[in-house]
Amino acid sequence: MIFLFVPLAFSGLLAAEPDSSAVERLRRQYGCSSLRAATLVAERSPGRPALYACYRGRELAHQKLSYIEISDESAREFMTLESFAARFAPFNDGAAATALAMAFTNAEPALGAVDGALFSRVAPPGNTPAVAPSGAGHRVRLYEYAPQQGHCEVPGYYEIVVQTWPDGLKRQIRKVKVYERSDKQQICVD
């Protein structure tokens, strides 16, 4: 197995970055097949914690996920959305709402460049803002690669809309496949 250490990109906003040997030790201690800097979630979370994503299983996109917060003195694991939310709430602005919407999914905040040779559009992406106030919380639009574990389908990207609340609750409002592989080859992931 190859271990890849991805440095945190916050220059001074977090506690001192652990060296790669400390990260490797934590990876073994928590039983992670891979331990990577959770940059997209951490930079949007209240307090900008030093978060690492702990993946257990084979393929990165389809593994069981938890987060490990690393501080000067200790490390703490969050295995559920509820424990993550209890530590980092409130999620009461657009950035924090996005972090909550991404937590415990494989979603990215923007679709970005999709290789036109490999993927074709099967539905129009939504025209709503990426993050918008909704009730006491926010609606967040994200994109997620599929298939997920336990599914068989043509790989592609789903647009998902998630409603979040400041206390850490979230629920999925909509999920639509917007791009899929042009060759239509179905993949099954156990």
C-alpha positions as CSV (number, residue, x, y, z in Angstrom):
1,M,0.0,0.0,0.0
2,I,1.3,3.5,-0.8
3,F,0.7,6.2,1.8
4,L,0.1,9.6,0.5
5,F,0.5,12.6,2.8
6,V,-1.3,15.7,1.7
7,P,-0.2,18.8,3.5
8,L,-2.9,21.1,5.0
9,A,-3.3,24.4,3.1
10,F,-4.0,26.9,5.8
11,S,-0.6,28.5,6.5
12,G,-0.8,29.5,10.2
13,L,-4.6,29.1,10.6
14,L,-4.3,25.7,12.3
15,A,-2.1,24.2,15.0
16,A,1.3,23.1,13.9
17,E,1.0,20.6,11.0
18,P,1.8,17.1,12.1
19,D,4.8,15.5,10.4
20,S,4.3,12.5,8.1
21,S,5.5,10.1,10.7
22,A,2.9,11.3,13.2
23,V,0.2,11.0,10.6
24,E,1.3,7.5,9.7
25,R,1.2,6.6,13.4
26,L,-2.3,7.9,13.7
27,R,-3.3,6.0,10.5
28,R,-2.2,2.8,12.1
29,Q,-3.7,3.6,15.5
30,Y,-7.2,4.3,14.1
31,G,-7.0,1.5,11.5
32,C,-7.3,3.7,8.5
33,S,-6.4,2.3,5.1
34,S,-5.7,6.0,4.2
35,L,-5.5,9.2,6.3
36,R,-5.7,12.4,4.2
37,A,-6.0,16.0,5.0
38,A,-9.7,16.9,4.9
39,T,-9.0,20.3,3.4
40,L,-12.3,21.1,1.8
41,V,-14.3,20.3,5.0
42,A,-11.8,21.8,7.4
43,E,-11.4,25.1,5.7
44,R,-15.1,25.7,5.9
45,S,-15.7,24.3,9.4
46,P,-16.1,26.7,12.3
47,G,-12.6,27.3,13.9
48,R,-10.8,25.7,10.9
49,P,-9.8,22.6,12.7
50,A,-6.8,20.3,11.7
51,L,-9.0,17.6,10.2
52,Y,-8.0,14.4,8.5
53,A,-10.3,12.0,6.7
54,C,-9.8,8.4,7.8
55,Y,-10.9,5.9,5.1
56,R,-11.3,2.2,5.9
57,G,-11.6,-0.2,3.0
58,R,-10.3,-0.6,-0.5
59,E,-11.3,2.2,-3.0
60,L,-11.1,5.7,-1.7
61,A,-14.4,6.9,-3.0
62,H,-16.4,4.0,-1.6
63,Q,-14.9,3.5,1.9
64,K,-16.2,4.0,5.4
65,L,-15.3,7.5,6.5
66,S,-14.6,9.2,9.8
67,Y,-12.7,12.4,10.7
68,I,-9.8,12.8,13.1
69,E,-9.1,16.2,14.6
70,I,-5.4,16.6,15.5
71,S,-4.5,19.2,18.1
72,D,-1.2,19.9,19.9
73,E,-1.8,17.4,22.6
74,S,-4.2,14.8,21.2
75,A,-6.3,13.4,18.4
76,R,-10.1,12.8,18.5
77,E,-12.1,10.7,16.0
78,F,-15.7,11.6,14.8
79,M,-17.4,8.6,13.4
80,T,-20.9,10.0,12.9
81,L,-22.4,13.3,11.6
82,E,-23.9,13.8,15.0
83,S,-20.5,13.7,16.8
84,F,-18.9,15.9,14.1
85,A,-21.8,18.4,14.4
86,A,-21.7,18.5,18.3
87,R,-18.0,19.4,18.1
88,F,-18.1,22.0,15.3
89,A,-21.5,23.6,15.4
90,P,-22.9,26.2,14.8
91,F,-23.0,25.8,11.0
92,N,-24.7,29.2,10.5
93,D,-22.9,30.7,7.5
94,G,-22.5,29.6,3.9
95,A,-19.0,28.1,4.4
96,A,-19.9,26.2,7.5
97,A,-23.2,25.0,5.9
98,T,-21.1,23.6,3.0
99,A,-18.7,21.8,5.4
100,L,-21.7,20.2,7.1
101,A,-23.3,19.2,3.8
102,M,-20.0,17.6,2.7
103,A,-19.3,15.8,5.9
104,F,-19.7,12.0,5.6
105,T,-20.3,12.1,1.9
106,N,-17.9,12.2,-1.0
107,A,-19.3,15.4,-2.3
108,E,-17.3,18.3,-3.7
109,P,-18.6,21.9,-3.6
110,A,-18.3,22.4,-7.4
111,L,-18.5,20.1,-10.4
112,G,-15.3,21.6,-12.0
113,A,-14.0,20.4,-15.3
114,V,-15.6,17.2,-16.6
115,D,-13.6,15.4,-19.4
116,G,-15.9,15.6,-22.4
117,A,-14.3,12.6,-24.0
118,L,-15.2,10.4,-21.0
119,F,-18.4,11.9,-19.7
120,S,-21.6,13.1,-21.3
121,R,-24.4,15.2,-19.8
122,V,-27.6,13.3,-19.1
123,A,-29.5,16.1,-17.3
124,P,-29.0,19.9,-17.0
125,P,-27.3,21.0,-13.8
126,G,-29.5,23.1,-11.5
127,N,-29.4,26.8,-11.7
128,T,-29.7,27.5,-8.0
129,P,-26.9,29.2,-6.1
130,A,-24.3,26.8,-4.6
131,V,-25.2,28.0,-1.1
132,A,-28.4,29.9,-0.3
133,P,-30.2,30.8,3.0
134,S,-33.2,28.6,3.6
135,G,-35.4,28.9,6.7
136,A,-33.1,28.9,9.7
137,G,-30.3,27.2,7.7
138,H,-28.9,26.9,4.2
139,R,-29.5,24.8,1.0
140,V,-26.2,23.6,-0.4
141,R,-25.7,22.3,-3.9
142,L,-22.9,19.7,-4.3
143,Y,-21.7,17.1,-6.8
144,E,-20.9,13.5,-5.9
145,Y,-19.2,10.8,-7.9
146,A,-21.1,7.5,-8.3
147,P,-21.4,4.5,-8.0
148,Q,-21.3,4.3,-4.2
149,Q,-20.6,1.1,-2.3
150,G,-23.2,-1.6,-2.8
151,H,-24.4,-0.2,-6.1
152,C,-24.1,-1.1,-9.8
153,E,-24.4,1.7,-12.3
154,V,-22.8,3.6,-15.1
155,P,-20.2,5.9,-13.3
156,G,-21.0,9.6,-13.3
157,Y,-21.7,12.7,-11.2
158,Y,-24.8,13.4,-9.2
159,E,-25.9,16.9,-8.3
160,I,-27.2,16.8,-4.7
161,V,-29.0,19.5,-2.8
162,V,-28.8,19.3,1.0
163,Q,-30.7,21.3,3.6
164,T,-28.5,22.1,6.6
165,W,-29.3,23.7,10.0
166,P,-27.0,25.5,12.4
167,D,-27.2,22.7,15.0
168,G,-25.7,20.2,12.6
169,L,-28.8,18.4,11.2
170,K,-28.9,17.9,7.5
171,R,-31.2,16.2,5.0
172,Q,-31.0,15.5,1.3
173,I,-33.5,17.4,-0.8
174,R,-32.7,16.3,-4.3
175,K,-30.3,14.0,-6.1
176,V,-30.0,14.0,-10.0
177,K,-27.4,12.4,-12.2
178,V,-26.0,15.1,-14.5
179,Y,-23.0,13.4,-16.1
180,E,-22.2,9.8,-16.8
181,R,-19.5,7.9,-18.6
182,S,-19.9,8.1,-22.4
183,D,-19.1,4.4,-22.9
184,K,-22.1,3.4,-20.7
185,Q,-20.1,0.6,-19.1
186,Q,-21.7,-0.4,-15.8
187,I,-19.5,-0.7,-12.7
188,C,-20.5,-2.6,-9.5
189,V,-18.9,-1.7,-6.2
190,D,-19.2,-4.0,-3.2
